[in-house]
């Protein structure tokens, strides 16, 4: 899994790429969101357009990131969610939990 962070239109965008599995360093995704929060981010867009697969362990990190931002009055937005990841969210009963957008630009535009 590769993670990159950038700022776009005043929002934090965290780009994820590859396979998000239990074999990755534990807490990598959660840590990236926590670091953004520590720098003052309250709304974060996760760009999942380059994610090939996500397992239940990393799904747990998505949930933790969502909870962290929600408690601070912010929001975690998922952008470019691949069909395979959308299917996992649906199977886990989480399809209504996350705000999902077709692109990073759409997620940023929707903030207002």
N, C-alpha and C positions, 0 to 999 in steps of 0.2 A: 504494500500500500504506500502510495506517495501522497503527501499532504503539502499544499502550498496555501499561503494566506495572502490576500491583497485587499485593498480598499477600492471600492467603486461607488461613486455617488454618495459618499458618506456612510456606506455600510461595509461591514466586514464580510468578505466572501472567502470561504474556505473550500479550496478545490481538492477533491479526492480522486485518486486514480488507481486502477488495479483491482485486486481482489481484497476485500475486507474480511479477513478471517481470524480465527483464534490463533493462527500461527504468527500474526503480526505482533509487534510489541504491545503488550497490554496497556490500555489507557491512552493510546496515541491520539485517537479521535477526541476522546473526552478532554484530554490535556490541551489539545489545540483550541477547543471551544473555551475552556477555563482560562487559558492565556489571553484570548480575545476579550473575555469578560473582565479580566484583571486590568486590561488597558482601557476599559470603559465601554466596550460593545454591549449593546442590549438587544439588537436585532442582528442575526447572523444568517447568511445564506450558505447552505452547503450545496456546492455544485457536484452532483453525482453523475454527470453526463459521461464521465470516463470510468465509472465503476462497472466492473464486469460481474461481480458477485458480492454478496454480503451474507454472512452467517448470523446465527442467533446471538452470538457473543457480541458482535459489533452492532447488531440491532439494539442490544441493551445499552450500548454507548450512545446511540442516537436518542434513545429514550431519556437517558441521564442528561444529555445536552439540552433536550427539550425542556425537561423539568427545571434545570438550572436557570435557563433563560426566562421561563414562565414565572418563576418565583421572583425574578427581578423586574417583572413587568415587560419583558421583551418577548421575542418570538424567534423560533428556529424555522427557517423556510428551506424546503428542499427544492432544488432546481435540476431540471433535466433528468429526472428519475427514470432509469431504464425499466423496461417492462418486467424484467426478472425481479428487480428490487420492489416494484409496485406489487407484484404477485406475493412476495414475502410479507409485505406490510398488510395486505389483505388477509392472507392466511393467519397472521398473528392477531387480527382484529384491530390493527392500528391504522387502517386506511383513513379514518376520520380524525386521527390525532394530529397529523402533520399537515401543514399548509404546503401544497405541492404546486409547482409552476413549471411550464415547459422550458424556461430558460432563466439564466441569472437576471437578464434585463427585465423579464416579466416579474420576477420576484421583487426586484428593487422598485419597479414602477408601482407595484401593488401596495407598497408600504404607506402610501398616503391616501 
